[in-house]
């Protein structure tokens, strides 16, 4: 019996949904193949998340708790991940494909002499390793990959799997850990969040994304009203962030954030492949554009052809009636 270990990422005092998606899949793989599904939480307050992780079918939860993990710093995190790998001895170590994971995955693989497949959209067990699909060429095609080794690291894109609760009374293993901050050559003093968006795009259940068609003040007002009505996060196309109309941190696409909400409403966005690469994993996509030939309609589940200034006001009013 082998161990499939999942790293549970914490951000702003919450477990990242993408980590629980990966854990749900790993538990299913473990159950189907006679393996153990285990998880590790590394955070300044790691113990407070244990009960939530147990809801996803783990047989064991490793906990590394230390004030050094208040912010993401590569050196202590690598040391902690190395420590848990030595104790858990996992065959597969799975991560959500977060910015933090991208920072340390290669170094951890080199440290552990492990094979690694990063940023995949799906993976499964095969004899001697795993097979995986990975979006490439701005997500226009999927490449097939295999990794065969004694230890394999894999990171998975947000939205690739559904959450599946299967609560167990898993064992909790607290791992002693210490790190001398004086050993750090570089440290993180402060994280400054972008203003204007109260909901984390990468964790949002609903997103309203604005494109070039909503670049003026009236358009932005309608976008804000729609997002507020839905309790949604606000995103943007590259055209609006490059023009300085919206904060660069809100850009969605190949060179921006990759998102996977339950609902994605694209307003005034043409649907260039670079943008689609960042939102194609959305469960339901609604497109509003006055150009009936806009590429965004090729990926949309529902499309409204019309001027956003005429479409959005009655659309918002109907949503308010439904909510009321």
C-alpha angles and dihedrals in degrees: 000000000000131000125244106197125196125199113223111214119209123203128176092348095308136097109251110247090223090063091054090049089056092045091051090055094045091051090051091050091048093049093047094048104037096255134127123256112213134168139204127210118196114183145116087259100025097146093065091066098052097094092052091051092050088064089074101065103264121159092203138018120201114206125200111179124180136138089239088076095062086104131024109268117166102215100057091037091055090049091050093047090049090050094052093045090054091052101039096036093204123196090205124025110191129194137181108249096249127152089257092053091051088054096058110020097091093046092049091050091052091046092051097036087237134151114244137201114185135200097005125167094213140000138186138183121264132172107298097359146347138303120214145180118225127188111234138169092042089315092298091126138018119232120212114228138178132196122192120182144114089264126027130187120199133178121202131208119245114264095026095117139028122244112257118185119206106161119213136171094244122185116259116220116191111204119207111235136172133172130186107225090203087072091065115107090191130018139184114245103175142001114214113200123213116257125234100042118079096179123068107243094213091055100035120125090204131026132188109200122196125209138185090291091067099047101119128079094262091050092050090049091055091048091052092047093049092048092048092050092052096038086239135153119245122237134175144208121245091257092066097044093048090050090054092241094118132026114269089233088069095059115121120199146063092319094033135043126326110222136183111187126164088243128028119182114191111198119191092346116138094205106241111186091248090061095041090055088067099050109026092108091064111124097224122018122195118188126197114188136140092221109082090199096053110133091231089077089063091068099031123106090203127022133192116194109204149085107300090220089061098035102047102055096059090036091056092045092053091050090051090051091051092049091045 
